[in-house]
Amino acid sequence: MSGRELDAAGVTDPAVRLAYARCERVNAASGKTFYLATKLLAPAQRPAVHALYGFARWADEIVDSSSSAGRGAQLDELEHQFDDQLSGRPVDHPVLAALADTITRYRIDRGLFADFLASMRMDLEVDEYADLDALGRYMHGSAAVIGLQLLPVLGTVAPRAEAEAGAAALGVAFQLTNFLRDVGEDLDRGRLYLPLDVLTAFGVDRDRLLACRDTGRSDLRVRRALAHLAAHTYAVYREAETAVALLRPVSRPCVTTALTLYREILDGIVAADYQVFARRVVVPRSRRLAVALPGLARAAVARAVRPTSGQKANAWARRFTSRPRSPRSASIGDPGNVSSSVNSQVRISSVE
């Protein structure tokens, strides 16, 4: 992370500056699409986004650890360390140091982090969900609260409550896309995030999904079920779009780019006729850059008419009060080892 970004954010403490820099390296290594989008934010906003991402990645890595032994205890320890850090008892971990500074700076509701950790615990205890309502309760903490945590950093041009539904939907849309793309990977971990009532309606059960995973081919019933869930996910993206116009202009290019690129992952799933078991659908790097470059231009224009100095950015942050699955290429549990569209319609003709 550049000193310019930290200066713009008003971060002066050397230890906290180092903590933010380590969070940025986690984001760069683990969240390629998300990290690219953060480059479209104003420099003053980027450190906070990296801190929020770093904390989410830390908890996610605990839950997805290859060894099931002690994961609950590790989450307990993470929650205790979080509480200690926020209560003025530093625990000497870079992610928590940066996160505490971000929460204080932007007055982010601490309850959002409790909801997040509650859903992380569900991953240790629940391996399938009866319907979309049950899945939605899990996704509130695992995805929707991420959008709500980010909202004070992004800022709004209307009362924040008006943007909250769209911000929450953005996190849910991203996670639903991951669930569709990573069915096989989740099954390998013993989890199924596709609602059972939808699967049953199309004659699909866990054994059929496991068979598709083993052969690398989605059969007709599975493709129909995935097409139904993709249609639902597109509807969530449409709800998420409502938040964009309510954000500060300086934040819109970032969110628009992230939304576009993640929705193109869903487009890729549809274009592949829901064959998600043989290969992981990704947006090519050339396409990511093609989407991001116009956003850079829009971001530059927005920043040209908005103050971004540390003093003004912090003054703006104080005016507001607050109400991501990627390859494991960075480990953050150890403080010493923080490493550096197809049209938005579901093509179902081939599965009818």
C-alpha positions as CSV (number, residue, x, y, z in Angstrom):
1,M,0.0,0.0,0.0
2,S,1.4,3.4,-0.9
3,G,2.1,6.0,1.7
4,R,-0.1,8.3,-0.4
5,E,-3.2,6.2,0.4
6,L,-2.4,6.1,4.1
7,D,-1.7,9.8,4.2
8,A,-5.0,10.5,2.4
9,A,-6.8,8.4,4.9
10,G,-5.2,10.3,7.8
11,V,-3.4,7.2,9.2
12,T,-0.3,8.4,11.0
13,D,0.6,5.8,13.5
14,P,3.5,3.7,12.1
15,A,2.2,0.4,13.5
16,V,-1.3,1.0,12.1
17,R,0.1,2.0,8.8
18,L,2.0,-1.3,8.7
19,A,-1.2,-3.2,9.6
20,Y,-3.1,-1.6,6.8
21,A,-0.3,-2.5,4.3
22,R,-0.5,-6.1,5.3
23,C,-4.3,-6.2,4.8
24,E,-3.8,-4.8,1.4
25,R,-1.4,-7.6,0.5
26,V,-4.0,-10.2,1.6
27,N,-6.6,-8.5,-0.7
28,A,-4.1,-8.4,-3.6
29,A,-3.2,-12.1,-3.2
30,S,-6.7,-13.5,-2.6
31,G,-9.4,-11.3,-4.2
32,K,-8.3,-10.6,-7.7
33,T,-11.6,-9.1,-8.9
34,F,-12.3,-7.3,-5.7
35,Y,-8.8,-5.9,-5.4
36,L,-9.0,-4.5,-9.0
37,A,-12.2,-2.8,-8.1
38,T,-10.7,-1.2,-5.0
39,K,-8.2,0.6,-7.2
40,L,-11.1,2.7,-8.5
41,L,-11.8,4.1,-5.0
42,A,-10.3,7.3,-3.8
43,P,-7.0,6.7,-2.1
44,A,-8.5,7.7,1.3
45,Q,-11.1,4.9,1.1
46,R,-8.8,2.0,0.1
47,P,-7.1,1.2,3.5
48,A,-10.5,0.7,5.2
49,V,-11.7,-1.6,2.5
50,H,-8.5,-3.7,2.7
51,A,-9.0,-4.0,6.5
52,L,-12.6,-5.2,6.2
53,Y,-11.5,-7.7,3.5
54,G,-8.6,-8.9,5.6
55,F,-10.8,-9.7,8.6
56,A,-13.4,-11.6,6.4
57,R,-10.6,-13.6,4.8
58,W,-9.1,-14.5,8.2
59,A,-12.4,-15.9,9.4
60,D,-13.1,-17.6,6.1
61,E,-9.7,-19.4,6.2
62,I,-10.4,-20.7,9.7
63,V,-13.7,-22.2,8.6
64,D,-12.3,-23.7,5.4
65,S,-9.2,-25.1,7.0
66,S,-8.4,-28.6,5.8
67,S,-8.3,-29.7,9.4
68,S,-11.6,-29.7,11.2
69,A,-10.0,-30.0,14.6
70,G,-10.1,-26.8,16.7
71,R,-11.9,-24.6,14.2
72,G,-14.6,-23.7,16.7
73,A,-12.0,-22.8,19.3
74,Q,-10.1,-20.7,16.7
75,L,-13.3,-18.7,15.9
76,D,-13.8,-18.2,19.6
77,E,-10.3,-16.9,19.9
78,L,-10.8,-14.6,17.0
79,E,-14.0,-13.2,18.5
80,H,-12.2,-12.7,21.9
81,Q,-9.3,-10.9,20.2
82,F,-11.8,-8.8,18.2
83,D,-13.6,-7.7,21.4
84,D,-10.3,-7.0,23.2
85,Q,-9.0,-4.9,20.3
86,L,-12.2,-2.9,20.1
87,S,-12.2,-2.5,23.9
88,G,-8.8,-0.9,23.9
89,R,-6.8,-4.0,24.8
90,P,-4.6,-4.4,21.7
91,V,-3.8,-8.1,20.8
92,D,-0.8,-7.4,18.5
93,H,-2.4,-8.7,15.3
94,P,-2.1,-6.5,12.1
95,V,-5.6,-7.3,10.7
96,L,-7.3,-6.4,14.0
97,A,-5.2,-3.3,14.4
98,A,-6.3,-2.0,11.0
99,L,-9.9,-3.2,11.5
100,A,-10.3,-1.4,14.8
101,D,-9.0,1.8,13.3
102,T,-11.5,1.4,10.4
103,I,-14.4,0.7,12.7
104,T,-13.6,3.7,14.8
105,R,-12.8,6.0,11.9
106,Y,-16.1,5.3,10.1
107,R,-18.2,4.4,13.1
108,I,-19.2,1.0,11.7
109,D,-21.8,-0.9,13.7
110,R,-19.9,-3.6,15.7
111,G,-23.0,-5.8,15.6
112,L,-22.4,-6.4,11.9
113,F,-19.2,-8.3,12.8
114,A,-21.0,-10.4,15.4
115,D,-23.6,-11.4,12.7
116,F,-20.7,-12.2,10.4
117,L,-19.0,-14.5,13.0
118,A,-22.3,-16.2,13.8
119,S,-22.6,-17.2,10.1
120,M,-19.0,-18.5,10.1
121,R,-20.0,-20.7,13.1
122,M,-22.9,-22.0,11.0
123,D,-20.4,-23.4,8.5
124,L,-19.0,-25.6,11.3
125,E,-22.5,-26.9,12.3
126,V,-24.8,-26.8,9.2
127,D,-24.0,-28.6,6.0
128,E,-27.2,-27.9,4.0
129,Y,-30.2,-25.5,3.9
130,A,-33.8,-26.4,3.5
131,D,-34.9,-23.4,1.5
132,L,-34.0,-19.9,0.4
133,D,-35.2,-18.5,3.6
134,A,-32.9,-20.7,5.6
135,L,-30.0,-19.9,3.3
136,G,-30.9,-16.2,3.5
137,R,-30.4,-16.3,7.3
138,Y,-26.9,-17.7,6.7
139,M,-26.1,-15.2,3.9
140,H,-27.2,-12.2,6.1
141,G,-24.1,-12.7,8.2
142,S,-21.8,-14.2,5.6
143,A,-22.6,-11.7,2.7
144,A,-25.2,-9.0,3.3
145,V,-23.3,-7.6,6.3
146,I,-20.2,-7.2,4.2
147,G,-22.1,-4.7,2.0
148,L,-23.4,-2.9,5.1
149,Q,-19.9,-2.7,6.6
150,L,-18.6,-1.1,3.4
151,L,-21.4,1.4,3.1
152,P,-20.0,4.0,5.6
153,V,-16.7,3.9,3.8
154,L,-18.3,4.3,0.4
155,G,-20.7,7.0,1.6
156,T,-24.1,7.9,0.3
157,V,-25.8,11.0,-1.2
158,A,-29.1,10.0,0.4
159,P,-30.0,8.8,3.9
160,R,-28.0,5.7,4.4
161,A,-31.1,3.6,5.2
162,E,-32.2,4.0,1.6
163,A,-29.0,2.4,0.3
164,E,-28.8,-0.5,2.8
165,A,-31.1,-2.9,1.0
166,G,-29.1,-2.6,-2.2
167,A,-25.8,-2.8,-0.4
168,A,-26.8,-6.0,1.3
169,A,-28.1,-7.4,-1.9
170,L,-24.8,-6.8,-3.5
171,G,-23.0,-9.0,-1.0
172,V,-25.7,-11.7,-1.4
173,A,-25.5,-11.6,-5.2
174,F,-21.8,-12.1,-5.1
175,Q,-22.1,-15.1,-2.7
176,L,-24.9,-16.7,-4.7
177,T,-22.7,-16.5,-7.7
178,N,-20.0,-18.3,-5.8
179,F,-22.4,-21.0,-4.6
180,L,-23.4,-21.8,-8.2
181,R,-19.8,-21.7,-9.5
182,D,-18.3,-23.7,-6.6
183,V,-20.8,-26.5,-6.1
184,G,-18.2,-29.2,-6.4
185,E,-15.6,-27.4,-4.2
186,D,-18.3,-27.0,-1.5
187,L,-19.3,-30.6,-1.7
188,D,-15.7,-31.6,-1.2
189,R,-15.9,-29.7,2.1
190,G,-19.1,-31.5,3.0
191,R,-21.3,-28.5,2.4
192,L,-24.2,-27.8,0.1
193,Y,-25.4,-24.2,-0.3
194,L,-28.1,-24.8,-2.9
195,P,-31.5,-24.8,-1.2
196,L,-32.9,-28.3,-0.9
197,D,-36.5,-27.4,-1.8
198,V,-35.4,-26.0,-5.2
199,L,-33.2,-29.1,-5.9
200,T,-36.0,-31.5,-4.9
201,A,-38.4,-29.7,-7.3
202,F,-36.1,-30.6,-10.2
203,G,-35.4,-34.1,-9.0
204,V,-31.9,-33.4,-7.6
205,D,-30.4,-34.5,-4.4
206,R,-26.9,-34.5,-2.9
207,D,-26.1,-37.9,-4.3
208,R,-26.9,-36.7,-7.8
209,L,-24.7,-33.7,-7.3
210,L,-21.9,-35.9,-6.1
211,A,-22.2,-38.0,-9.2
212,C,-22.0,-34.9,-11.4
213,R,-18.9,-33.9,-9.4
214,D,-17.3,-37.2,-10.0
215,T,-18.0,-37.3,-13.7
216,G,-17.4,-33.6,-14.2
217,R,-20.7,-33.2,-16.1
218,S,-24.0,-31.5,-15.0
219,D,-26.9,-33.7,-16.0
220,L,-30.2,-32.4,-17.3
221,R,-31.9,-32.2,-13.9
222,V,-29.0,-30.4,-12.3
223,R,-28.8,-27.9,-15.2
224,R,-32.4,-27.1,-14.8
225,A,-32.0,-26.5,-11.1
226,L,-29.0,-24.3,-11.6
227,A,-30.8,-22.3,-14.3
228,H,-33.6,-21.7,-11.8
229,L,-31.2,-20.5,-9.2
230,A,-29.3,-18.4,-11.7
231,A,-32.5,-16.6,-12.6
232,H,-33.0,-15.8,-8.9
233,T,-29.4,-14.5,-8.6
234,Y,-29.9,-12.2,-11.6
235,A,-32.9,-10.7,-9.7
236,V,-30.7,-10.1,-6.7
237,Y,-28.2,-8.3,-8.9
238,R,-31.0,-6.0,-10.2
239,E,-31.8,-5.1,-6.6
240,A,-28.1,-4.5,-5.9
241,E,-28.0,-2.0,-8.8
242,T,-30.4,0.2,-6.9
243,A,-27.7,1.1,-4.4
244,V,-25.2,2.4,-7.0
245,A,-26.9,5.7,-7.7
246,L,-27.2,6.3,-3.9
247,L,-23.5,6.1,-3.4
248,R,-21.1,9.1,-3.4
249,P,-20.0,9.7,-7.1
250,V,-16.4,8.9,-6.1
251,S,-17.5,5.3,-5.0
252,R,-19.7,4.4,-8.0
253,P,-17.0,3.3,-10.5
254,C,-15.6,0.8,-8.0
255,V,-19.0,-0.7,-7.1
256,T,-20.2,-0.7,-10.7
257,T,-17.0,-2.5,-11.8
258,A,-17.3,-5.1,-9.1
259,L,-20.9,-5.7,-9.9
260,T,-20.3,-6.0,-13.6
261,L,-17.4,-8.4,-13.3
262,Y,-19.1,-10.6,-10.7
263,R,-22.3,-10.8,-12.8
264,E,-20.1,-11.8,-15.7
265,I,-19.1,-14.8,-13.7
266,L,-22.8,-15.7,-13.6
267,D,-23.0,-15.0,-17.3
268,G,-20.1,-17.4,-17.8
269,I,-21.9,-20.1,-15.8
270,V,-25.0,-19.7,-18.1
271,A,-22.9,-19.6,-21.2
272,A,-21.2,-22.9,-20.1
273,D,-24.7,-24.5,-19.9
274,Y,-24.2,-24.9,-16.1
275,Q,-21.2,-27.2,-16.5
276,V,-19.6,-26.1,-13.3
277,F,-18.0,-29.3,-12.2
278,A,-15.2,-29.6,-14.8
279,R,-13.7,-26.2,-14.5
280,R,-14.0,-23.0,-12.4
281,V,-15.7,-20.2,-14.3
282,V,-13.6,-17.0,-14.2
283,V,-13.6,-13.6,-16.0
284,P,-10.4,-13.5,-18.1
285,R,-7.8,-10.9,-17.0
286,S,-8.1,-9.1,-20.3
287,R,-11.9,-8.7,-19.7
288,R,-11.3,-7.5,-16.2
289,L,-9.0,-4.8,-17.4
290,A,-11.4,-3.8,-20.2
291,V,-14.2,-3.3,-17.6
292,A,-11.9,-1.5,-15.1
293,L,-10.2,1.0,-17.4
294,P,-13.3,3.0,-18.2
295,G,-14.0,2.9,-14.5
296,L,-10.6,4.4,-13.8
297,A,-11.5,7.4,-16.1
298,R,-14.8,7.9,-14.3
299,A,-13.1,7.6,-10.9
300,A,-10.5,10.2,-11.9
301,V,-13.3,12.6,-12.9
302,A,-15.2,12.0,-9.7
303,R,-12.1,12.5,-7.5
304,A,-11.2,15.7,-9.4
305,V,-14.3,17.4,-7.9
306,R,-14.1,15.8,-4.4
307,P,-11.6,16.5,-1.6
308,T,-9.4,13.6,-0.8
309,S,-7.0,15.0,1.8
310,G,-6.7,13.1,5.0
311,Q,-8.2,15.9,7.0
312,K,-11.2,16.4,4.7
313,A,-11.7,12.6,4.2
314,N,-11.8,12.1,8.0
315,A,-14.2,15.0,8.5
316,W,-16.5,13.4,5.9
317,A,-16.2,10.0,7.6
318,R,-17.2,11.4,11.0
319,R,-20.4,12.9,9.6
320,F,-21.7,9.4,8.9
321,T,-22.9,6.9,11.5
322,S,-23.2,3.3,10.5
323,R,-26.3,1.4,10.8
324,P,-16.2,-12.8,-0.5
325,R,-14.4,-17.5,-2.1
326,S,-11.1,-17.2,-3.6
327,P,-8.0,-19.4,-3.9
328,R,-6.2,-19.7,-0.6
329,S,-3.0,-17.9,-1.6
330,A,-2.4,-15.9,1.6
331,S,-2.6,-17.0,5.2
332,I,-3.7,-14.4,7.7
333,G,-4.2,-16.3,11.0
334,D,-0.6,-16.0,11.8
335,P,0.4,-12.3,12.2
336,G,3.9,-13.1,11.0
337,N,2.6,-14.8,7.8
338,V,0.3,-12.2,6.2
339,S,1.3,-12.6,2.5
340,S,2.1,-10.4,0.1
341,S,-22.4,-9.8,-20.5
342,V,-24.1,-12.6,-22.0
343,N,-27.3,-10.6,-21.7
344,S,-28.5,-10.7,-18.1
345,Q,-31.1,-13.3,-18.9
346,V,-30.8,-17.0,-18.1
347,R,-30.3,-19.2,-21.2
348,I,-32.4,-22.2,-20.4
349,S,-33.4,-23.4,-23.9
350,S,-30.7,-26.1,-23.8
351,V,-32.0,-27.5,-20.5
352,E,-35.7,-27.7,-21.3
